[in-house]
Amino acid sequence: MTEFLIRNKDIPMMVESLGELFQEKGVMVKPVDLADRMSQKLNRQIKFHYASYLFSQLGFVTRISSGFKDRNSRYIIPDYELMEKMRR
């Protein structure tokens, strides 16, 4: 398993980005979407592997799509209670 260096602003920015994306896209938020949003907000490149590592370490989970067109896609499951705990 690869270890990543987590910077101070990464976790609050991830939670903020997840909240925005869940409002915009509902339950169709992919780790790539999160990485893109975090990159915009932090003004540095965030790879989806790092974003995936961050949200999984904090307790967020993904599900595999059951749709035909995107059956290999993973989506982040919204956990609003966990997001609220992370904001405190």
Contacts in CASP RR format, 6 or more apart in sequence:
PFRMAT RR
TARGET T0000
AUTHOR 0000-0000-0000
METHOD contacts of the structure
MODEL  1
MTEFLIRNKDIPMMVESLGELFQEKGVMVKPVDLADRMSQKLNRQIKFHY
ASYLFSQLGFVTRISSGFKDRNSRYIIPDYELMEKMRR
2 49 0 8 1.000
2 53 0 8 1.000
4 50 0 8 1.000
4 53 0 8 1.000
4 54 0 8 1.000
6 54 0 8 1.000
9 42 0 8 1.000
10 38 0 8 1.000
10 42 0 8 1.000
10 54 0 8 1.000
11 54 0 8 1.000
11 58 0 8 1.000
11 86 0 8 1.000
12 86 0 8 1.000
12 87 0 8 1.000
13 38 0 8 1.000
13 41 0 8 1.000
13 42 0 8 1.000
14 34 0 8 1.000
14 38 0 8 1.000
14 51 0 8 1.000
14 54 0 8 1.000
14 55 0 8 1.000
14 58 0 8 1.000
15 83 0 8 1.000
15 86 0 8 1.000
15 87 0 8 1.000
16 41 0 8 1.000
17 34 0 8 1.000
17 37 0 8 1.000
17 38 0 8 1.000
17 41 0 8 1.000
18 29 0 8 1.000
18 34 0 8 1.000
18 55 0 8 1.000
18 60 0 8 1.000
18 76 0 8 1.000
18 83 0 8 1.000
19 83 0 8 1.000
20 37 0 8 1.000
21 29 0 8 1.000
21 33 0 8 1.000
21 34 0 8 1.000
21 37 0 8 1.000
22 29 0 8 1.000
22 78 0 8 1.000
25 33 0 8 1.000
26 78 0 8 1.000
27 75 0 8 1.000
27 77 0 8 1.000
27 78 0 8 1.000
28 75 0 8 1.000
29 75 0 8 1.000
29 76 0 8 1.000
29 78 0 8 1.000
30 48 0 8 1.000
30 73 0 8 1.000
30 74 0 8 1.000
30 75 0 8 1.000
30 76 0 8 1.000
31 48 0 8 1.000
31 51 0 8 1.000
31 52 0 8 1.000
31 55 0 8 1.000
31 62 0 8 1.000
31 74 0 8 1.000
31 76 0 8 1.000
32 48 0 8 1.000
34 48 0 8 1.000
34 51 0 8 1.000
34 55 0 8 1.000
34 76 0 8 1.000
35 46 0 8 1.000
35 47 0 8 1.000
35 48 0 8 1.000
35 50 0 8 1.000
35 51 0 8 1.000
36 46 0 8 1.000
38 46 0 8 1.000
38 51 0 8 1.000
39 45 0 8 1.000
39 46 0 8 1.000
52 62 0 8 1.000
55 76 0 8 1.000
56 62 0 8 1.000
58 82 0 8 1.000
58 86 0 8 1.000
59 79 0 8 1.000
59 82 0 8 1.000
60 76 0 8 1.000
60 77 0 8 1.000
60 79 0 8 1.000
60 82 0 8 1.000
61 76 0 8 1.000
61 77 0 8 1.000
61 79 0 8 1.000
62 74 0 8 1.000
62 75 0 8 1.000
62 76 0 8 1.000
62 77 0 8 1.000
63 74 0 8 1.000
63 75 0 8 1.000
63 77 0 8 1.000
64 71 0 8 1.000
64 72 0 8 1.000
64 73 0 8 1.000
64 74 0 8 1.000
65 71 0 8 1.000
65 72 0 8 1.000
65 73 0 8 1.000
65 74 0 8 1.000
65 75 0 8 1.000
END
